[in-house]
Amino acid sequence: MNAWLTLGIAIVAEVIGTTALKASEGFTRLGPSAIVVAGYAVAFYCLSLVLKTIPVGVTYAIWSGLGIVLITLVAYVVYGQKIDLAGLLGMGLIIAGVAVLNIFSKTAAH
């Protein structure tokens, strides 16, 4: 499987796991707790495959940057958490940083 697609799967699985983490209420609810474990298991397995191809620094920058943006958007939609202008600006800068890393950096495996 393509490393970039695998990284995308890892990010989505981590976002699902993190979303369920809040719903698990400190691991006191079985369903969401199981989703947390499964989400993180898939995420880290896929991440381990990605690291065979894409450098760890690039992988982690994309993983964490896009993960932050996605979980913030999911928290807004699912849990009604508010995002202020500074938060939106910061997430825009994260997306810009990931884009610069992928477009211009010679360390990114293309």
N, C-alpha and C positions, 0 to 999 in steps of 0.2 A: 504494500500500500504506500502511496505517496506520503512522504514525511510531513508535508504541510497539511494535508488532509488529516493525518493522524494527530498532529498538533491541535487542529481545530476540534477534533473529537475530544481530546484531552481537556481542552478549555471548557467546552460545553458540559462535559461530565463533571468537572470541578464546580462549575456554576450550579449545576443541578444539586450536587452534594452540599454545597454551601447554602443554597436556598432551603434544602431540607433540614440542614443543621438548625436553622432558626425554628422551623416547624417542629423539630424533635423535642423542644422544650427541655434541654439538658439531658437528652437521651431517655426521657421518661415516656415517650410515645414510640411504640414499636415500628409502625409503618414508616414514618419519616426517618427514624434511626437506621432502618435497613437501607433506605434510599441513600443516606449519608455514606454508609459503608460501601455500598455498591458503586456510588458515584465516584468516591475517592479511589476505589480499587481500579476502576476503568481508567480514571484520569492518570494515575501514577503508572499503570501498565503502559498506556499509550505514550506517556511522557518518556518512559524508559526506551521505547522503540525509537522515538524521535531523536533522542540523544546519540543514536548510532550514526545519524546523518548530519544533523544541524548542530553547530557548536552550542555548548551549554549556556554561554552568556546570551546569545541571540535567542535561544529557546526560552530562557527564563524571562528575558525582557518582554517577549511577545506574550508568553503565558501569563505573567503577572499583570502586564499593562491591559491586555484585552479582558482578562479576568476581572480586574477592578471595574472597568467600564461596564461589562455585561452584568456583573452582580449588582452594581448600582442601579442599572436600568430595570433589572428583574425586581429588586427590592422596591423600586418606585411603583411598578405595575402590581406586583403581588401583595406587598405589605403596606403600600401607601406612604412609603418613606419619602420625604421631600428632598429635592436637590436644589440648592441655591445657585446663584450666578457664579460664584467662585468655584463651586463644585463642577458646574458645567464647563467652565473655562479650564479647570485642571484636567478634566477628562479629555477635553479637546487637545490639550497639550500632550497627554499620554498617547492619544491616537496619532498625533503628528509625529511624536518620537518613534513610535512603532513603524510608521510609514517611512520616515527618514532612514531608520535602521535597515529596513528591507529594500529600499530603493537605492540608497547611496553607499551603504557600508560594504566593504569588501569581505568582511568576516561572515556575512550571511551566505549560507549555501543556497545557490539558485539553480 
